[in-house]
């Protein structure tokens, strides 16, 4: 069963998050680091989001792979 976060202040984090809503407003581009930019927006009306790709380090941790080289 998929866990659904529906309480005030719940957050999602990942490499790729798919969103769906009746109305998406206040879409703005903001600066992140150096030349990288991000987008910010507000979803209203039956808003729903799903993490399609979690952060890479989470995937590596689950699979047991490590990027460190041992000498």
Secondary structure, DSSP 8 states (H G I E B T S, - for coil): ------STT-----SEEEEE-SEEEEEEEEE-STT-EEEEEEEESS-EEEEEE--HHHHHHHHT-------
